[in-house]
Amino acid sequence: MILQIARRRFLALMGGLACAPFLSGCAPKAQPISIATHMWPGYEPTSLARLMGWLDEKQVKLIETDSFTDSIKLLEEGKIDASGLTLDEVLRLREKGIPLSVILVCDVSAGADMLLARPDIKTLADIKGRRVGVEDGALGALMLYQVLLAAGLERGDIKPVSIPVDKQPDAWKRGEIDAAISFEPGSSKIMKLGGKVLFDSRQIPNLILDVIAVRTSVLGEAHADALRHLVSAHLKALKYINTNPEDAAYRMAPRFNLPHDQVMATFKGLLLPDLDNNIRLLASATPTVLKSAEVVADAMRKAGILHKQADLKGLLRPEYLPRQD
């Protein structure tokens, strides 16, 4: 147990007893920070770190949710301190009055987010008048906006169908949607059903990033060690995935509900930044993520997701990254 001591405190003399025998009661013990993540390859190093025994639950309590909407709900209800989120969702929540700061970039989407369509839909323009499945939230709205922009269409030209990504394959089977804004684990299932990629995040580089976002109120000395421990554990597990992919795949397979030899394929289309790249993204003189946030915020305003100029002050807090050797 790590003791967080703001200042030296002494017990009052009681019956002539000295403080020393009760020293553990002299300093307050910080509660562990709580973080929610849902099933997504970019967040899996944190879950693997816990599995490997590298995540001290006395410092960090990891809550695994079923979807990003569940994680967001916990944040909105004030039940957790941090969450794995897309950058656009961080900006949306900040506008709603939930102050969040980014301490780590988990992944950069480079093809992992996509528009899948039935074989008879040959071009983006062909989605006009068709039913497009899209998950509620900032990410779905941002991707749909970018798809429509590339297609030269407006939202009124299609028939949006609100549906979570994990429910999209069944909706596809039932013939309820003609196309879908999707990502893993739904995208590979839809592709096996005949879905073809018409647009993906390679066409909008550095716009879709998954990050660990923390309530700004938690960013203080009392939780500094826990936050550094969380980031270090994630990066340690990421290094293990890169250097021992076979063993890591076996360990992650139950979480992915996949045979071990299919696990690593779920990371396709994702760039997973290590420490050096996180420093470049978050802590350089001109942080890449700050530039991306400006572009994303502008696109979100145009899409009607944000309603005012985004305040990016305090968005990035790179001081919890480990020091380079």
DRENKETOR-148616 format. One record per residue (C-alpha): x, y, z; residue in three letters. Coordinates in Angstrom, 3 decimals, always signed. Layout:
residues N
<<X,Y,Z>,"Ala">
...
***
This chain:
residues 325
<<+0.000,+0.000,+0.000>,"Met">
<<+1.417,+3.366,-0.959>,"Ile">
<<+0.837,+6.038,+1.675>,"Leu">
<<+0.043,+9.492,+0.312>,"Gln">
<<+1.188,+12.104,+2.904>,"Ile">
<<+0.243,+15.730,+2.315>,"Ala">
<<+2.065,+16.926,+5.443>,"Arg">
<<+3.353,+15.502,+8.711>,"Arg">
<<+0.545,+14.824,+11.151>,"Arg">
<<+0.813,+13.809,+14.805>,"Phe">
<<-1.677,+11.983,+16.943>,"Leu">
<<-2.754,+13.817,+20.071>,"Ala">
<<-1.362,+12.307,+23.217>,"Leu">
<<-3.920,+9.878,+24.593>,"Met">
<<-3.287,+8.272,+27.939>,"Gly">
<<+0.443,+8.862,+27.576>,"Gly">
<<+0.610,+6.745,+24.390>,"Leu">
<<+3.115,+7.881,+21.739>,"Ala">
<<+2.224,+8.110,+18.045>,"Cys">
<<+4.890,+5.655,+16.931>,"Ala">
<<+2.993,+2.384,+17.641>,"Pro">
<<+0.122,+3.692,+15.515>,"Phe">
<<+2.199,+5.256,+12.732>,"Leu">
<<+0.030,+3.725,+10.009>,"Ser">
<<-2.827,+5.846,+11.315>,"Gly">
<<-0.835,+9.053,+11.076>,"Cys">
<<-1.077,+9.387,+7.294>,"Ala">
<<-4.193,+9.166,+5.124>,"Pro">
<<-4.307,+6.388,+2.563>,"Lys">
<<-5.297,+7.490,-0.916>,"Ala">
<<-8.095,+5.522,-2.477>,"Gln">
<<-7.190,+3.723,-5.716>,"Pro">
<<-8.169,+5.516,-8.887>,"Ile">
<<-10.903,+3.800,-10.888>,"Ser">
<<-10.766,+3.463,-14.662>,"Ile">
<<-13.277,+1.912,-17.052>,"Ala">
<<-12.381,+0.328,-20.377>,"Thr">
<<-14.496,-1.600,-22.835>,"His">
<<-13.489,-4.393,-25.191>,"Met">
<<-11.233,-2.696,-27.744>,"Trp">
<<-7.728,-3.781,-28.835>,"Pro">
<<-6.192,-0.405,-28.053>,"Gly">
<<-7.180,-0.675,-24.397>,"Tyr">
<<-6.226,-4.335,-23.993>,"Glu">
<<-2.684,-3.717,-22.742>,"Pro">
<<-4.234,-2.405,-19.516>,"Thr">
<<-6.306,-5.577,-19.097>,"Ser">
<<-3.272,-7.708,-19.952>,"Leu">
<<-1.236,-5.809,-17.357>,"Ala">
<<-3.760,-6.794,-14.701>,"Arg">
<<-3.711,-10.402,-15.910>,"Leu">
<<+0.086,-10.465,-15.718>,"Met">
<<+0.047,-9.050,-12.200>,"Gly">
<<+1.601,-5.751,-13.262>,"Trp">
<<-1.377,-3.590,-12.299>,"Leu">
<<-1.536,-3.011,-8.557>,"Asp">
<<-5.233,-2.949,-7.656>,"Glu">
<<-4.373,-1.092,-4.463>,"Lys">
<<-3.493,+1.807,-6.732>,"Gln">
<<-5.687,+1.277,-9.804>,"Val">
<<-9.110,-0.339,-9.950>,"Lys">
<<-9.891,-1.493,-13.491>,"Leu">
<<-13.568,-1.803,-14.428>,"Ile">
<<-14.229,-3.612,-17.700>,"Glu">
<<-17.516,-2.523,-19.282>,"Thr">
<<-19.515,-3.952,-22.180>,"Asp">
<<-19.328,-0.844,-24.367>,"Ser">
<<-17.992,+2.684,-24.530>,"Phe">
<<-21.494,+3.972,-23.761>,"Thr">
<<-21.365,+2.102,-20.448>,"Asp">
<<-17.987,+3.660,-19.647>,"Ser">
<<-19.300,+7.124,-20.506>,"Ile">
<<-22.342,+6.581,-18.305>,"Lys">
<<-20.101,+5.763,-15.343>,"Leu">
<<-18.142,+8.956,-16.004>,"Leu">
<<-21.273,+11.057,-16.280>,"Glu">
<<-22.597,+9.582,-13.033>,"Glu">
<<-19.336,+10.372,-11.250>,"Gly">
<<-18.655,+6.712,-10.434>,"Lys">
<<-15.181,+6.490,-11.998>,"Ile">
<<-12.094,+8.678,-12.233>,"Asp">
<<-10.913,+7.773,-15.723>,"Ala">
<<-11.860,+5.928,-18.879>,"Ser">
<<-10.619,+4.726,-22.209>,"Gly">
<<-12.264,+7.068,-24.736>,"Leu">
<<-11.869,+8.376,-28.245>,"Thr">
<<-10.523,+11.904,-28.467>,"Leu">
<<-13.768,+13.179,-29.983>,"Asp">
<<-15.728,+11.780,-27.036>,"Glu">
<<-13.350,+13.537,-24.646>,"Val">
<<-14.083,+16.836,-26.393>,"Leu">
<<-17.832,+16.204,-26.279>,"Arg">
<<-17.777,+15.398,-22.562>,"Leu">
<<-15.648,+18.458,-21.817>,"Arg">
<<-18.274,+20.625,-23.516>,"Glu">
<<-20.912,+18.940,-21.329>,"Lys">
<<-19.048,+20.103,-18.237>,"Gly">
<<-17.024,+16.995,-17.372>,"Ile">
<<-13.403,+18.237,-17.192>,"Pro">
<<-11.143,+15.530,-18.623>,"Leu">
<<-7.458,+15.471,-19.475>,"Ser">
<<-5.521,+13.026,-21.657>,"Val">
<<-2.571,+11.261,-20.008>,"Ile">
<<-1.872,+8.538,-22.598>,"Leu">
<<-2.602,+7.767,-26.252>,"Val">
<<-3.548,+4.095,-26.563>,"Cys">
<<-3.927,+3.920,-30.332>,"Asp">
<<-4.283,+5.895,-33.524>,"Val">
<<-6.822,+4.521,-35.979>,"Ser">
<<-5.274,+3.861,-39.388>,"Ala">
<<-7.989,+1.773,-40.996>,"Gly">
<<-9.632,+0.235,-37.926>,"Ala">
<<-12.751,+2.440,-38.193>,"Asp">
<<-14.652,+1.964,-41.432>,"Met">
<<-17.800,+2.078,-43.504>,"Leu">
<<-18.867,-1.403,-44.593>,"Leu">
<<-21.472,-1.846,-47.320>,"Ala">
<<-23.298,-4.649,-49.080>,"Arg">
<<-21.771,-5.826,-52.386>,"Pro">
<<-24.388,-4.036,-54.512>,"Asp">
<<-23.218,-0.679,-53.096>,"Ile">
<<-20.201,+0.047,-55.265>,"Lys">
<<-19.323,+3.651,-54.358>,"Thr">
<<-19.831,+6.024,-51.447>,"Leu">
<<-22.418,+7.919,-53.458>,"Ala">
<<-24.440,+4.698,-53.689>,"Asp">
<<-25.324,+4.858,-49.987>,"Ile">
<<-27.840,+7.585,-50.886>,"Lys">
<<-31.268,+6.453,-49.719>,"Gly">
<<-29.820,+3.390,-47.948>,"Arg">
<<-29.991,+2.337,-44.286>,"Arg">
<<-26.684,+3.032,-42.541>,"Val">
<<-26.101,+1.547,-39.095>,"Gly">
<<-24.207,+3.856,-36.766>,"Val">
<<-23.590,+3.729,-33.028>,"Glu">
<<-24.774,+6.681,-30.962>,"Asp">
<<-22.014,+8.925,-29.710>,"Gly">
<<-19.405,+11.346,-30.950>,"Ala">
<<-17.266,+8.749,-32.757>,"Leu">
<<-20.142,+7.388,-34.833>,"Gly">
<<-21.325,+10.900,-35.680>,"Ala">
<<-17.808,+12.029,-36.607>,"Leu">
<<-17.189,+9.016,-38.863>,"Met">
<<-20.583,+9.409,-40.516>,"Leu">
<<-19.890,+13.106,-41.104>,"Tyr">
<<-16.563,+12.276,-42.765>,"Gln">
<<-18.176,+9.559,-44.917>,"Val">
<<-20.933,+11.894,-46.091>,"Leu">
<<-18.393,+14.640,-46.762>,"Leu">
<<-16.353,+12.271,-48.943>,"Ala">
<<-19.516,+11.055,-50.694>,"Ala">
<<-20.796,+14.557,-51.367>,"Gly">
<<-23.978,+13.760,-49.454>,"Leu">
<<-25.857,+15.179,-46.482>,"Glu">
<<-27.344,+13.348,-43.532>,"Arg">
<<-30.821,+13.710,-45.009>,"Gly">
<<-29.682,+11.735,-48.061>,"Asp">
<<-29.370,+8.500,-46.062>,"Ile">
<<-31.432,+6.619,-43.489>,"Lys">
<<-29.361,+6.436,-40.289>,"Pro">
<<-30.116,+3.464,-38.053>,"Val">
<<-28.975,+3.817,-34.436>,"Ser">
<<-27.365,+0.537,-33.440>,"Ile">
<<-24.358,-0.437,-31.249>,"Pro">
<<-21.385,-1.945,-33.069>,"Val">
<<-21.727,-5.309,-31.326>,"Asp">
<<-25.346,-5.568,-32.503>,"Lys">
<<-24.597,-4.663,-36.125>,"Gln">
<<-23.707,-8.182,-37.388>,"Pro">
<<-27.097,-9.566,-36.297>,"Asp">
<<-28.875,-6.578,-37.846>,"Ala">
<<-26.903,-7.256,-41.039>,"Trp">
<<-28.027,-10.896,-41.040>,"Lys">
<<-31.643,-9.826,-40.601>,"Arg">
<<-31.350,-7.409,-43.532>,"Gly">
<<-32.073,-4.364,-41.358>,"Glu">
<<-29.098,-2.298,-42.559>,"Ile">
<<-27.375,-1.855,-45.919>,"Asp">
<<-24.149,-0.346,-44.590>,"Ala">
<<-22.527,+0.283,-41.224>,"Ala">
<<-20.015,+2.569,-39.532>,"Ile">
<<-18.110,-0.154,-37.718>,"Ser">
<<-14.968,-1.317,-35.937>,"Phe">
<<-13.882,-4.425,-34.050>,"Glu">
<<-15.376,-6.688,-32.889>,"Pro">
<<-18.289,-6.006,-35.244>,"Gly">
<<-16.393,-5.141,-38.429>,"Ser">
<<-14.690,-8.504,-39.011>,"Ser">
<<-17.992,-10.310,-38.457>,"Lys">
<<-19.737,-8.118,-41.031>,"Ile">
<<-16.913,-8.662,-43.516>,"Met">
<<-17.393,-12.429,-43.126>,"Lys">
<<-21.042,-11.824,-44.041>,"Leu">
<<-20.013,-10.095,-47.258>,"Gly">
<<-19.521,-6.497,-46.164>,"Gly">
<<-17.026,-4.507,-48.243>,"Lys">
<<-14.924,-1.574,-47.038>,"Val">
<<-15.808,+1.652,-48.853>,"Leu">
<<-14.139,+4.132,-46.481>,"Phe">
<<-11.817,+3.851,-43.505>,"Asp">
<<-9.804,+5.990,-41.117>,"Ser">
<<-6.697,+5.897,-43.305>,"Arg">
<<-8.467,+8.570,-45.325>,"Gln">
<<-8.732,+10.832,-42.252>,"Ile">
<<-5.299,+10.393,-40.584>,"Pro">
<<-4.813,+11.382,-36.932>,"Asn">
<<-8.503,+12.167,-36.441>,"Leu">
<<-9.527,+9.079,-34.480>,"Ile">
<<-7.421,+8.387,-31.416>,"Leu">
<<-8.154,+6.289,-28.345>,"Asp">
<<-6.809,+7.740,-25.135>,"Val">
<<-6.900,+7.366,-21.393>,"Ile">
<<-8.768,+10.400,-20.105>,"Ala">
<<-8.802,+11.317,-16.422>,"Val">
<<-11.015,+13.685,-14.466>,"Arg">
<<-8.986,+16.844,-14.050>,"Thr">
<<-9.878,+16.892,-10.342>,"Ser">
<<-7.895,+13.651,-9.875>,"Val">
<<-4.740,+15.122,-11.402>,"Leu">
<<-2.955,+16.046,-8.239>,"Gly">
<<-0.207,+14.898,-5.941>,"Glu">
<<-2.490,+12.529,-4.030>,"Ala">
<<-2.974,+10.312,-7.095>,"His">
<<+0.205,+11.067,-9.042>,"Ala">
<<+1.870,+7.756,-8.196>,"Asp">
<<-1.255,+5.786,-9.140>,"Ala">
<<-1.561,+7.576,-12.487>,"Leu">
<<+2.103,+6.993,-13.291>,"Arg">
<<+1.675,+3.356,-12.304>,"His">
<<-1.350,+2.986,-14.625>,"Leu">
<<+0.524,+4.458,-17.592>,"Val">
<<+3.656,+2.404,-16.897>,"Ser">
<<+1.690,-0.841,-16.565>,"Ala">
<<-0.109,-0.208,-19.868>,"His">
<<+3.156,+0.512,-21.690>,"Leu">
<<+4.847,-2.526,-20.120>,"Lys">
<<+2.042,-4.792,-21.364>,"Ala">
<<+2.175,-3.163,-24.808>,"Leu">
<<+5.888,-3.945,-24.992>,"Lys">
<<+5.105,-7.553,-24.028>,"Tyr">
<<+2.535,-7.806,-26.842>,"Ile">
<<+5.143,-6.554,-29.314>,"Asn">
<<+7.969,-8.793,-28.092>,"Thr">
<<+5.969,-11.915,-27.142>,"Asn">
<<+2.936,-11.844,-29.466>,"Pro">
<<+2.289,-15.583,-29.362>,"Glu">
<<+2.100,-15.808,-25.567>,"Asp">
<<+0.223,-12.514,-25.328>,"Ala">
<<-2.337,-13.796,-27.835>,"Ala">
<<-2.947,-16.924,-25.741>,"Tyr">
<<-3.484,-14.795,-22.658>,"Arg">
<<-5.802,-12.293,-24.401>,"Met">
<<-7.832,-14.900,-26.334>,"Ala">
<<-10.489,-15.459,-23.612>,"Pro">
<<-11.164,-11.707,-23.410>,"Arg">
<<-11.475,-11.458,-27.193>,"Phe">
<<-13.532,-14.669,-27.304>,"Asn">
<<-11.389,-15.735,-30.246>,"Leu">
<<-8.950,-18.560,-31.014>,"Pro">
<<-5.481,-17.406,-30.032>,"His">
<<-4.275,-17.405,-33.646>,"Asp">
<<-6.899,-14.781,-34.550>,"Gln">
<<-6.218,-12.342,-31.717>,"Val">
<<-3.404,-10.339,-33.266>,"Met">
<<-5.464,-9.717,-36.404>,"Ala">
<<-7.821,-7.549,-34.332>,"Thr">
<<-5.006,-5.000,-33.978>,"Phe">
<<-4.920,-4.493,-37.757>,"Lys">
<<-5.494,-0.876,-38.678>,"Gly">
<<-4.239,+0.435,-35.337>,"Leu">
<<-1.000,+2.187,-34.483>,"Leu">
<<-0.153,+1.540,-30.829>,"Leu">
<<+2.180,+4.294,-29.572>,"Pro">
<<+5.000,+3.281,-27.238>,"Asp">
<<+6.606,+5.663,-24.749>,"Leu">
<<+8.688,+7.501,-27.359>,"Asp">
<<+5.679,+8.056,-29.580>,"Asn">
<<+3.482,+9.112,-26.658>,"Asn">
<<+6.065,+11.750,-25.812>,"Ile">
<<+5.932,+12.956,-29.425>,"Arg">
<<+2.134,+12.946,-29.434>,"Leu">
<<+1.605,+14.584,-26.043>,"Leu">
<<+4.761,+16.314,-24.847>,"Ala">
<<+6.610,+17.724,-27.835>,"Ser">
<<+6.908,+21.455,-28.436>,"Ala">
<<+3.941,+21.199,-30.825>,"Thr">
<<+2.014,+18.107,-29.648>,"Pro">
<<+0.393,+16.145,-32.480>,"Thr">
<<-2.662,+15.391,-30.358>,"Val">
<<-3.309,+19.083,-29.748>,"Leu">
<<-3.262,+19.699,-33.495>,"Lys">
<<-5.568,+16.715,-34.011>,"Ser">
<<-7.924,+18.010,-31.325>,"Ala">
<<-8.227,+21.328,-33.146>,"Glu">
<<-9.124,+19.567,-36.414>,"Val">
<<-11.508,+17.137,-34.704>,"Val">
<<-13.238,+19.954,-32.804>,"Ala">
<<-13.726,+21.906,-36.032>,"Asp">
<<-15.201,+18.848,-37.776>,"Ala">
<<-17.459,+18.172,-34.787>,"Met">
<<-18.778,+21.724,-34.852>,"Arg">
<<-19.540,+21.433,-38.551>,"Lys">
<<-21.268,+18.109,-37.871>,"Ala">
<<-23.347,+19.675,-35.078>,"Gly">
<<-21.779,+17.468,-32.387>,"Ile">
<<-20.104,+20.403,-30.632>,"Leu">
<<-21.938,+23.683,-30.286>,"His">
<<-19.161,+26.125,-29.432>,"Lys">
<<-15.433,+26.657,-29.779>,"Gln">
<<-13.652,+23.888,-27.890>,"Ala">
<<-11.552,+25.005,-24.947>,"Asp">
<<-8.393,+22.901,-25.241>,"Leu">
<<-6.627,+24.380,-22.217>,"Lys">
<<-5.427,+21.582,-19.933>,"Gly">
<<-6.447,+18.873,-22.423>,"Leu">
<<-3.013,+17.245,-22.427>,"Leu">
<<-1.255,+16.198,-19.213>,"Arg">
<<+1.884,+14.314,-20.261>,"Pro">
<<+3.618,+14.548,-16.896>,"Glu">
<<+2.396,+11.062,-15.951>,"Tyr">
<<+4.394,+9.420,-18.736>,"Leu">
<<+7.429,+7.480,-17.446>,"Pro">
<<+10.762,+9.202,-17.720>,"Arg">
<<+12.917,+8.030,-20.586>,"Gln">
<<+16.000,+6.049,-19.613>,"Asp">
***
